[in-house]
């Protein structure tokens, strides 16, 4: 089947940055999002992905844990955690939404080679 890039008449991308897209996607639509992203990336293309982990409210932004990232992306990408940062002190408004924890996590995703 054609990739998302082929279907849209686009070249495959070598790099992408997702800070705010995946965490805004309904959990039941995440697999479609990942399939579309994978179809837009060149072999060995890289994605810098930033997710959030929190309690207190359902979302958005929706919580996307490291286990979720690995489950969603591992079939098409190598997943490498880069950094995790507690944002509660810097962004106290999360406490107003009922959070006792709010962390951002960054990952480097590298598209597997075709074949």
Buried (B, 14 or more C-beta within 10 A) or exposed (E): EEBBBEEEEEEBBEEBEBEEEBBEBEEEEBEEBBBBBBBBBBEEBBBBBBBBBBEBEEBEBBBBEBEBBEBBBEEBBEBEEEEEEEBBEEEEEBEEEEBEEBBBBBBBBBBBEEE
